[in-house]
Amino acid sequence: MATYAIGDIQGCFEPLQTLLKKIDFNPSQDQLWLAGDMINRGPNSLETLREIVRLDQQYQCIQAVLGNHDLHFLAIAQGHKKPSRHDTLNALLQAPDRLQLIQWLRKCPLMHSAHNFHMVHAGIPPQWSIAEAQSFAREVESVLQSTQYDNFLAAMYGNQPDLWQDKLQGNERLRIITNYFTRMRFCDPQGKLEFESKNSPQHAPAGTAPWFSHPQRKAHQDKIIIGHWAALKGDNLGIKNIYPLDTGCVWDGALTAMRLEDEKLFSVAGISLLY
């Protein structure tokens, strides 16, 4: 029995199947953690999500957290966002089982913790402890699974507020929690977010650094698995307890899994987008 964490799949069904064969994944015995962005950009979002849901419903072997692309799909499906020109969600949006797939996504958390690891899509800001992050994640998860779901998606998009304050309430509070968990790359030492840059850490905007590199970060002793940041190319910058697993599957990179028991990495070739 083993537990494998996989970075951003983004609708790359064939690389996912190849990777599962490479690690000899046995759904009746093993567990599969998915670090968000299961869909979009790649060519087979519908097939990918269907397979993930099938494995979970048949074997209860999946632990997935939501990424920004997964939430983007939910917002489009509810009519709160129009697809962008690079989205590859049409088959998923038109699928006869769309509602069942949406219901499954709505039950996914923003943070999963087990085996002394914590998995989120983008990160945990410097000013939050693990216990605080878990509590804040639950706030958004409870709304996603409630009758306030539609209102949350309608107000989810936006870059403000860009700095956490305990006094935040309502949609502003939910928005910044969501942005930390699903969009963060660079921030300042206090956790003020910078949203524009998707570059490698060597090109950090002035006054910012990768969220996990700030020396006073509260959760520095905790093992954190992330996806989201393809430009890292799996490099944790030599910082202990950070495991970046988005290795650019849709950017001519690779799809990568890590076996939690020994932290061994497994990779297969990704795809190259035409744009």
Buried (B, 14 or more C-beta within 10 A) or exposed (E): EBBBBBBBBBBBBBBBBEBBEEBEBEBEEBBBBBBBBBBBBBBBBBBBBBBBBEBBEEBEBBBBBBBBBBBBBBBBBBEBBEBEEEBBBEBBBEBEEBEEBBEBBBEBBBBBBEEEBBBBBBBBBBBBEBEBBBEBBBEBBEBBBEEEBEBBBBBBBBEEBBBBEEEBEEBBBBBBBBBBBBBBBBBBBEBBBBBEBEEBBEEBBEEBBBBBBBEEBBBBEBBBBBBBBBBBBBBBBEBEBBBBBBBBBBBEBBBBBBBBEEEEEBBBBBBEBEE
